[in-house]
Amino acid sequence: MQPNFLVTGAAKSGTTWLHLCLSEHPQVFLPDAKELHFFSYDSLYAKGVGWYESFFPRHLTQAAIGEISTSYLPSVSAAERIKAYKPEMRLICILRNPIERAYSHYCMDLRAGRATKDMEVGLGSQSPYVQWGLYHGQLTRYRDQFPPQQLKVLLFDDIQHRPADLLREIYDFLEIDPTFTASLLQTPKNAKRSLPKYPRLYRSALSVYETLTRLPMVQGPLESLRLNGAFDFIHRLNQGEQFPALPRDRSRFLVDHYQSDLECLSHSLGKDLMGWLTPYAD
């Protein structure tokens, strides 16, 4: 069966919280696996729509059938591929302050041993963590392919400050019962993360977990373990040094880097988002 909606990103912008909330709605179907990456990863796209649609069983009765892959927003090919696959696809995107998003994503990968400790490189102009926050150009690719009524752009700030209202907007967009209340409906709080005490052990465990999430028969049990706090317990055992604060020279660089893109984004969305830069401009 074909999905009829996608959440395209952005990464580190509340999409895991949204996945859990939407999964509870009786009129929504989401695969247990978040991040299928079908339309953005060439190696997965080459597997064909049969592989992709295997995540969506036949005879589903839910009105909203979709998936969440945060690589779709920055991908240069995903928008065109999605349009070719299903022109009437509904698309949801959540945008976060690009400086906060970049640093959060960088710290996550630093913890996993996938990023350099050199912030001038890790958070430089060519860094994917930084480039993925240039939202205006990314959204333009989707606007070139889809009409406005099929695009829903939301802000991470609203997940933090008015999550119930944001969910109702999404329910209305998907044309499902807007009165449903998710049990997880609360402002998401990201615990302060640290560098792992045993990096090799952490990377090995992460690699095993990422491999297992691709196996349909274990996705359900893994999700149950995650919701019951098993992985948080492992994080606590492996806790090491705390992440440093974003250095002033990096924050000033990122302000300059995002200034023009945010001006264009503010104009195109009809929302003044320049305040995102204010805390980092001094």
C-alpha positions as CSV (number, residue, x, y, z in Angstrom):
1,M,0.0,0.0,0.0
2,Q,1.2,3.6,-0.7
3,P,1.6,6.0,2.1
4,N,-0.3,9.3,1.8
5,F,1.8,11.6,4.0
6,L,5.4,12.1,4.9
7,V,7.2,14.0,7.6
8,T,10.4,15.2,5.9
9,G,12.3,16.8,8.8
10,A,14.1,18.6,10.0
11,A,16.5,16.3,12.0
12,K,16.7,17.0,15.7
13,S,13.4,19.0,15.5
14,G,11.0,16.9,17.5
15,T,10.2,14.2,14.9
16,T,10.7,11.3,17.3
17,W,8.2,12.9,19.7
18,L,5.8,13.4,16.7
19,H,6.3,9.8,15.6
20,L,5.2,8.6,19.1
21,C,2.2,10.9,19.2
22,L,1.0,10.1,15.7
23,S,1.5,6.3,16.3
24,E,-1.1,6.5,19.1
25,H,-3.8,8.0,16.9
26,P,-6.3,5.3,15.8
27,Q,-6.6,6.8,12.4
28,V,-2.8,6.9,11.7
29,F,-0.5,4.1,10.6
30,L,3.3,4.5,10.8
31,P,5.8,1.7,10.4
32,D,7.6,0.8,13.6
33,A,10.8,1.9,11.9
34,K,11.3,5.6,11.8
35,E,13.7,6.9,9.1
36,L,13.2,4.7,6.1
37,H,15.2,7.1,3.9
38,F,13.7,5.6,0.7
39,F,13.5,8.8,-1.3
40,S,16.8,10.2,-0.2
41,Y,19.3,7.4,-0.1
42,D,20.2,6.1,-3.6
43,S,21.0,2.7,-2.3
44,L,17.5,2.3,-0.8
45,Y,15.7,4.0,-3.7
46,A,17.3,1.4,-6.0
47,K,15.5,-1.4,-4.1
48,G,12.3,-0.2,-5.7
49,V,8.8,0.7,-4.5
50,G,8.1,-3.0,-3.7
51,W,10.6,-2.9,-0.9
52,Y,9.4,0.5,0.3
53,E,5.7,-0.5,0.3
54,S,6.5,-3.7,2.2
55,F,6.6,-1.4,5.3
56,F,2.9,-0.6,4.7
57,P,0.8,-3.7,4.9
58,R,-2.1,-4.2,2.4
59,H,-5.6,-3.7,3.7
60,L,-4.8,-1.0,6.1
61,T,-7.9,0.9,7.2
62,Q,-6.4,4.0,8.7
63,A,-7.1,7.3,6.9
64,A,-3.5,8.6,7.4
65,I,-0.7,6.3,6.3
66,G,2.8,7.7,6.4
67,E,6.4,7.7,7.6
68,I,9.0,10.0,9.0
69,S,12.4,10.4,7.4
70,T,14.4,13.5,8.3
71,S,16.8,13.1,5.4
72,Y,14.1,14.0,2.9
73,L,14.2,17.7,3.7
74,P,17.9,18.4,2.8
75,S,18.0,15.8,0.0
76,V,18.4,17.2,-3.5
77,S,16.5,14.4,-5.1
78,A,13.7,13.5,-2.6
79,A,11.2,16.1,-3.5
80,E,11.2,15.1,-7.2
81,R,11.2,11.4,-6.4
82,I,8.2,11.8,-4.0
83,K,6.3,13.8,-6.7
84,A,6.9,11.1,-9.3
85,Y,5.8,8.4,-6.8
86,K,2.6,10.1,-5.5
87,P,1.8,13.6,-6.7
88,E,-0.9,14.1,-4.1
89,M,1.4,13.2,-1.2
90,R,0.9,15.5,1.9
91,L,4.1,16.7,3.4
92,I,4.9,17.9,7.0
93,C,8.0,19.7,7.9
94,I,9.1,20.9,11.4
95,L,11.8,23.6,11.4
96,R,14.0,24.4,14.4
97,N,16.4,27.3,15.1
98,P,19.2,26.2,12.7
99,I,22.0,27.0,15.2
100,E,20.3,24.9,17.9
101,R,19.6,22.2,15.4
102,A,23.1,22.1,14.1
103,Y,24.7,21.9,17.5
104,S,22.2,19.3,18.8
105,H,22.9,17.1,15.7
106,Y,26.6,17.6,16.0
107,C,26.6,16.7,19.7
108,M,24.6,13.6,19.0
109,D,27.1,12.4,16.4
110,L,30.0,13.4,18.6
111,R,28.6,11.2,21.4
112,A,28.4,8.3,18.9
113,G,31.9,8.8,17.7
114,R,30.8,10.0,14.2
115,A,31.9,13.6,14.5
116,T,35.2,15.4,15.0
117,K,35.9,17.2,18.3
118,D,37.3,20.1,16.2
119,M,34.3,22.4,16.1
120,E,35.7,24.6,13.3
121,V,35.5,21.5,11.1
122,G,32.4,19.9,12.7
123,L,30.5,23.2,12.6
124,G,32.1,24.8,9.6
125,S,30.5,26.0,6.4
126,Q,30.9,22.7,4.6
127,S,29.6,20.6,7.5
128,P,26.4,18.8,6.8
129,Y,25.2,19.8,10.3
130,V,25.4,23.4,9.2
131,Q,24.2,22.9,5.7
132,W,21.1,21.0,6.8
133,G,19.9,24.2,8.5
134,L,19.6,26.2,5.3
135,Y,15.9,25.6,5.1
136,H,14.9,28.1,2.5
137,G,16.5,26.4,-0.4
138,Q,15.4,23.0,0.9
139,L,11.7,24.1,1.1
140,T,11.9,25.7,-2.3
141,R,12.6,22.3,-3.9
142,Y,9.3,21.0,-2.4
143,R,7.4,24.1,-3.3
144,D,8.6,23.7,-6.9
145,Q,7.0,20.2,-6.9
146,F,3.9,20.5,-4.7
147,P,1.0,23.0,-4.3
148,P,0.8,24.9,-1.0
149,Q,-2.2,23.0,0.2
150,Q,-0.1,19.8,0.4
151,L,2.7,21.4,2.4
152,K,2.5,22.0,6.2
153,V,5.5,23.8,7.7
154,L,5.6,24.0,11.5
155,L,8.1,25.2,14.1
156,F,9.9,23.3,16.8
157,D,9.2,26.2,19.1
158,D,5.5,25.3,19.0
159,I,6.3,21.7,20.1
160,Q,7.9,23.2,23.1
161,H,5.3,25.8,24.0
162,R,2.0,24.7,22.5
163,P,2.3,21.0,21.6
164,A,-1.5,20.3,21.8
165,D,-2.2,23.1,19.3
166,L,0.5,21.9,17.0
167,L,-0.9,18.3,17.0
168,R,-4.3,19.6,16.2
169,E,-2.9,21.4,13.2
170,I,-1.4,18.2,12.0
171,Y,-4.6,16.2,12.6
172,D,-6.6,18.8,10.7
173,F,-4.0,18.7,7.9
174,L,-4.3,14.9,7.7
175,E,-8.1,15.1,7.9
176,I,-8.3,12.9,11.0
177,D,-10.0,13.3,14.4
178,P,-8.5,16.5,15.9
179,T,-10.0,15.8,19.3
180,F,-7.8,12.8,20.0
181,T,-5.3,13.4,22.8
182,A,-2.0,11.5,22.8
183,S,-0.8,10.1,26.1
184,L,2.7,11.5,25.3
185,L,1.3,15.0,24.9
186,Q,3.8,17.1,26.9
187,T,6.6,19.5,26.0
188,P,9.5,17.3,25.1
189,K,12.5,17.8,27.3
190,N,15.9,16.8,25.9
191,A,18.1,15.6,28.7
192,K,21.6,17.0,28.8
193,R,23.8,14.7,26.9
194,S,27.4,13.8,27.5
195,L,30.3,12.2,25.7
196,P,30.4,8.4,26.3
197,K,32.8,7.0,28.8
198,Y,33.5,4.0,26.6
199,P,33.3,5.3,22.9
200,R,34.1,2.0,21.2
201,L,31.5,0.1,23.3
202,Y,28.9,2.8,22.6
203,R,29.6,2.8,18.8
204,S,29.4,-1.0,18.7
205,A,26.1,-1.0,20.6
206,L,24.7,1.8,18.3
207,S,25.8,-0.1,15.2
208,V,23.9,-3.3,16.4
209,Y,20.8,-1.2,17.3
210,E,20.8,0.5,13.9
211,T,21.1,-2.9,12.1
212,L,18.3,-4.4,14.2
213,T,15.9,-1.5,13.5
214,R,16.0,-2.6,9.8
215,L,14.6,-6.0,10.7
216,P,10.7,-5.9,10.8
217,M,10.4,-8.8,13.3
218,V,12.3,-7.0,16.0
219,Q,11.1,-3.4,15.5
220,G,8.2,-3.8,17.9
221,P,10.3,-5.3,20.8
222,L,13.0,-2.6,20.3
223,E,10.4,0.2,20.5
224,S,9.0,-1.3,23.7
225,L,12.5,-1.5,25.3
226,R,13.1,2.2,24.3
227,L,9.8,3.4,25.7
228,N,10.5,1.5,29.0
229,G,13.8,3.3,29.5
230,A,16.2,0.5,28.7
231,F,18.4,2.6,26.4
232,D,18.4,5.5,28.9
233,F,19.8,3.2,31.5
234,I,22.6,2.2,29.1
235,H,23.3,5.9,28.5
236,R,23.6,6.5,32.2
237,L,26.0,3.7,32.7
238,N,28.1,5.0,29.9
239,Q,28.0,8.7,30.9
240,G,31.3,10.6,30.5
241,E,32.3,14.2,30.2
242,Q,29.6,16.8,29.5
243,F,29.4,18.6,26.1
244,P,31.1,22.0,26.1
245,A,28.9,25.1,25.4
246,L,28.9,26.4,21.9
247,P,32.0,28.7,21.7
248,R,31.3,32.3,20.9
249,D,33.3,32.3,17.7
250,R,31.2,29.4,16.4
251,S,28.0,31.0,17.4
252,R,29.0,34.3,15.7
253,F,30.0,32.4,12.6
254,L,26.7,30.5,12.5
255,V,24.7,33.8,12.9
256,D,26.5,35.2,9.8
257,H,26.1,31.9,7.9
258,Y,22.3,31.7,8.5
259,Q,21.4,35.4,8.2
260,S,20.6,35.6,4.5
261,D,18.8,32.2,4.4
262,L,16.6,33.1,7.4
263,E,15.7,36.4,5.8
264,C,14.5,34.6,2.7
265,L,12.7,32.0,4.8
266,S,11.0,34.6,6.9
267,H,9.7,36.3,3.8
268,S,8.5,33.1,2.1
269,L,6.7,31.8,5.3
270,G,5.3,35.2,6.3
271,K,6.9,34.7,9.7
272,D,9.7,36.7,11.3
273,L,12.2,34.1,12.3
274,M,15.2,36.4,12.7
275,G,14.8,36.2,16.5
276,W,16.3,32.7,16.3
277,L,19.7,34.5,15.8
278,T,19.4,37.0,18.6
279,P,20.6,34.8,21.5
280,Y,23.8,34.1,19.5
281,A,24.5,37.5,18.1
282,D,26.1,39.1,21.2
